[in-house]
Amino acid sequence: MKLSALITAALLQLAFTLSANEANQASIDAITDAIQHDLDQAEEMVVRALNSEPDNAKLYFLCGRIMGQQAENSFISALSYARKSVNCLKKSVELSPSNPEYKMGLIRFYLGAPGIAGGDKKLAKEQVDEVYKLSELAGIKAEILYLAELAQARELTLLLKRAVTDFPDNAEFHYRLGLQFQQQKQYTEAHHSFEKAATLITENELIFALNALYQIGRNAVFSEMNIEQGIAALEQFIGTGKTSADLPPLEWAHLRLAQLAKLLNNPALMEKHIQKALASNDRELHRIVRQLKKG
């Protein structure tokens, strides 16, 4: 075959590969979007996609997520969906053993599912150890998940203290350590941890930095200390306008501001934020508002 013909064939193969990759990514994006809006549709899409691409680890990971959520939402078919979920997650790890995200999905399943559905704390710990082999950072995140699910507060706090020393620029570790301090009513230590997390605003850590801003305000409510800093942090949180399933609703931030305004004996400011908070239909929020007005 002539050189020109070889080059043409190579270019055609490259074009085909690029086109296939783009199609695969479009399919994955569509399935990921469907998970948020219509699980049944997402299930149909992922099953159809796997029939076409039976060796795609990402698709199996999405399958595990979808079937797991279906199991949580179902009663009659819960066990069937749980088995499909764990099988998909295992397959994703088998196809891409160096991807910590897929192993984390399997860990979450083993920790969250009942034994009859395939949950297994021992298997979860085995996966945590496997994640550590991939990277120390990913391993710590996996162990945090494991210890939190087992409610091993002392061990979790010690791990997080080590994590913030070894990875001082990781917002997630400072944020989670702050939560541990807060649960232990060590409010000053919690405040400092949240403040540190809030300064580490990077693309990968943004969610934890924003959560830390909210927690600075919430911590000020609990401790009745650092009130001005709490107000400033909550105003910054609201000012970003960010909304996500991984963030507290903005109405809860207004509720915390109302609580802090009451601590400052500023009824006008309190009422202003109460009205904004009441845009939520969250019953717990409304219950707290009623208590706030009574007091």
C-alpha positions in Angstrom: 0.0 0.0 0.0 1.3 3.4 -0.9 2.3 5.9 1.9 -0.5 8.3 0.9 -3.1 5.5 1.2 -1.7 4.5 4.7 -1.9 8.1 5.8 -5.5 8.4 4.5 -6.5 5.2 6.3 -4.9 6.4 9.5 -6.7 9.7 9.3 -10.0 8.0 8.7 -9.4 5.7 11.7 -8.6 8.7 13.9 -11.7 10.6 12.7 -13.8 7.5 13.5 -12.2 7.2 17.0 -12.8 10.9 17.8 -16.4 10.7 16.5 -17.0 7.6 18.6 -15.5 9.2 21.7 -17.7 12.3 21.2 -20.7 10.1 20.9 -19.8 8.1 24.0 -19.4 11.4 26.0 -22.7 12.7 24.7 -24.4 9.5 25.8 -22.8 9.7 29.3 -23.7 13.4 29.6 -27.4 12.6 28.6 -27.6 9.8 31.2 -26.0 11.9 33.9 -28.6 14.6 33.2 -31.5 12.1 33.2 -30.4 10.9 36.7 -31.4 14.3 38.1 -34.8 14.4 36.4 -36.1 10.9 35.5 -34.6 7.8 36.9 -36.7 5.4 34.8 -35.5 7.2 31.7 -31.9 7.1 33.0 -32.2 3.4 33.6 -33.5 2.7 30.0 -30.7 4.9 28.6 -27.9 3.2 30.5 -29.1 -0.3 29.7 -29.3 0.6 26.0 -25.9 2.2 26.1 -24.3 -0.8 27.8 -25.7 -3.1 25.1 -23.7 -1.0 22.6 -20.6 -0.6 24.8 -20.3 -3.5 27.1 -16.7 -2.6 28.2 -17.3 1.0 29.2 -16.4 1.4 32.8 -18.1 4.9 33.2 -21.4 3.5 31.9 -21.2 0.7 34.5 -20.5 3.2 37.2 -23.5 5.2 36.2 -25.5 2.0 36.0 -24.5 1.4 39.6 -25.7 4.8 40.7 -29.0 4.5 38.9 -29.8 1.1 40.1 -28.9 2.1 43.6 -31.2 5.0 43.6 -34.0 2.9 42.1 -33.4 0.4 45.0 -33.8 3.2 47.5 -37.0 4.4 45.9 -38.5 0.9 45.4 -40.1 -1.6 47.8 -41.1 -4.6 45.7 -38.0 -4.5 43.4 -35.5 -3.1 46.0 -33.4 -6.3 46.2 -33.3 -6.8 42.5 -32.2 -3.3 41.9 -29.6 -3.6 44.7 -28.1 -6.6 43.0 -27.9 -4.8 39.7 -26.3 -1.9 41.4 -23.5 -3.8 43.1 -22.9 -5.9 39.9 -22.5 -2.7 37.8 -20.2 -1.1 40.4 -18.1 -4.2 40.6 -17.8 -4.3 36.8 -16.8 -0.6 36.7 -13.9 -1.4 39.2 -13.0 -4.5 37.2 -12.7 -2.6 33.9 -10.9 0.4 35.4 -9.1 -0.7 38.6 -7.0 2.4 38.9 -10.0 4.8 39.1 -10.6 5.7 42.8 -14.1 7.2 42.0 -15.4 3.8 41.0 -14.0 2.1 44.1 -15.6 4.9 46.2 -19.0 4.0 44.5 -18.5 0.4 45.6 -17.6 1.5 49.1 -20.7 3.6 49.4 -22.8 0.6 48.3 -21.2 -1.8 50.8 -21.7 0.7 53.6 -25.2 1.9 52.7 -26.9 -1.3 51.7 -28.3 -3.8 54.2 -26.6 -7.2 54.4 -29.5 -9.0 52.6 -29.0 -6.6 49.6 -25.2 -7.1 49.5 -24.0 -4.5 52.1 -20.8 -5.6 53.8 -18.6 -3.5 56.1 -15.7 -5.9 55.7 -15.8 -5.6 51.9 -16.0 -1.8 52.2 -12.8 -1.8 54.3 -11.1 -4.0 51.7 -11.9 -1.4 49.1 -10.7 1.4 51.3 -7.3 -0.4 51.5 -7.3 -0.7 47.7 -7.9 3.0 47.3 -4.9 3.8 49.5 -2.8 1.8 47.1 -3.8 4.2 44.4 -3.1 7.4 46.3 -2.8 8.6 49.9 -5.2 11.5 49.2 -7.9 9.3 47.7 -7.4 6.7 50.5 -8.0 9.3 53.2 -11.2 10.4 51.5 -12.3 6.7 51.3 -11.4 6.1 55.0 -13.3 9.3 56.0 -16.4 7.8 54.3 -15.9 4.5 56.0 -15.3 5.9 59.6 -18.2 8.4 59.2 -20.7 5.6 58.2 -19.5 3.5 61.2 -19.9 6.5 63.5 -16.3 6.2 64.8 -16.1 9.8 65.8 -12.7 9.6 67.7 -11.0 7.8 64.9 -12.4 10.1 62.3 -11.3 13.2 64.2 -7.8 11.8 64.5 -7.7 11.0 60.8 -8.9 14.5 59.8 -6.3 16.1 62.1 -3.6 14.1 60.2 -5.2 14.9 56.9 -5.1 18.7 57.4 -1.5 18.5 58.3 -0.5 16.3 55.3 -2.8 18.2 52.9 -3.1 21.7 54.3 -4.6 23.1 51.1 -7.5 20.6 50.9 -10.7 22.5 51.7 -12.7 19.2 52.2 -10.5 18.0 55.1 -10.6 21.4 56.9 -14.4 21.5 56.4 -15.0 18.0 57.7 -12.7 18.5 60.7 -14.8 21.6 61.4 -17.9 19.5 61.4 -16.4 17.1 63.8 -15.4 19.9 66.2 -18.9 21.4 65.9 -20.5 18.1 66.8 -18.3 17.9 69.9 -19.3 21.5 70.7 -15.7 22.7 70.3 -17.0 25.8 68.6 -13.8 27.8 68.6 -11.8 25.0 66.9 -14.7 24.5 64.5 -14.7 28.2 63.6 -11.0 28.1 62.7 -11.4 25.0 60.6 -14.3 26.5 58.7 -12.4 29.7 58.2 -9.5 27.9 56.7 -11.7 25.8 54.4 -13.5 29.0 53.2 -10.2 30.5 52.0 -9.4 27.5 49.8 -11.7 28.4 47.0 -10.5 26.4 44.0 -12.6 24.8 41.2 -12.2 21.3 42.7 -12.8 22.4 46.3 -15.5 25.1 45.7 -18.4 23.1 47.2 -16.5 22.6 50.5 -15.4 26.2 50.6 -18.9 27.4 50.2 -20.3 24.9 52.7 -17.6 26.2 55.1 -18.9 29.8 54.7 -22.4 28.6 55.7 -21.0 26.7 58.6 -19.2 29.7 59.9 -22.6 31.4 60.3 -24.3 28.3 61.7 -21.4 27.8 64.2 -21.9 31.4 65.3 -25.5 30.7 66.0 -24.7 27.7 68.1 -21.8 29.3 70.0 -23.1 32.8 70.2 -19.5 33.9 69.3 -17.9 35.4 66.2 -21.3 36.8 65.3 -20.0 39.5 63.0 -17.8 37.0 61.2 -20.8 34.7 60.9 -22.9 37.4 59.3 -20.2 38.3 56.8 -19.7 34.6 55.9 -23.4 34.1 55.3 -23.7 37.2 53.3 -20.8 36.1 51.1 -22.4 32.6 50.8 -25.7 34.2 49.6 -23.9 36.6 47.4 -22.4 33.8 45.3 -25.9 32.8 44.3 -24.8 29.2 44.0 -27.4 26.6 44.4 -26.7 22.9 44.4 -27.9 19.6 46.0 -24.5 19.7 47.8 -25.1 23.1 49.4 -27.5 24.4 52.0 -30.5 26.2 50.4 -30.1 30.0 50.4 -33.3 30.2 52.6 -31.4 28.4 55.4 -28.6 31.0 55.1 -31.2 33.7 55.6 -32.6 31.8 58.6 -29.1 31.7 60.1 -28.8 35.5 59.5 -32.1 36.0 61.2 -30.9 34.1 64.2 -27.7 36.1 64.4 -29.7 39.3 64.0 -31.7 38.3 67.0 -28.5 37.8 69.0 -27.5 41.3 68.0 -30.9 42.5 69.2 -31.8 43.8 65.7 -35.5 43.0 65.2 -35.7 44.8 61.8 -32.8 42.9 60.4 -34.2 39.6 61.8 -37.6 40.2 60.2 -36.0 41.0 56.9 -34.2 37.7 56.7 -37.2 35.8 58.1 -39.3 36.9 55.2 -36.6 35.7 52.8 -36.3 32.4 54.6 -40.0 31.8 54.5 -39.8 31.4 50.7 -38.8 27.8 51.5 -41.5 25.1 52.1 -39.1 23.2 54.5 -41.1 22.3 57.6 -38.1 22.3 59.9 -37.2 25.8 58.7 -40.7 27.0 59.4 -40.6 25.4 62.9 -37.4 27.2 63.7 -38.8 30.5 62.5 -41.9 30.1 64.8 -39.5 29.5 67.7 -37.5 32.5 66.7 -40.5 34.8 66.7 -41.7 33.5 70.1 -38.4 34.0 71.8 
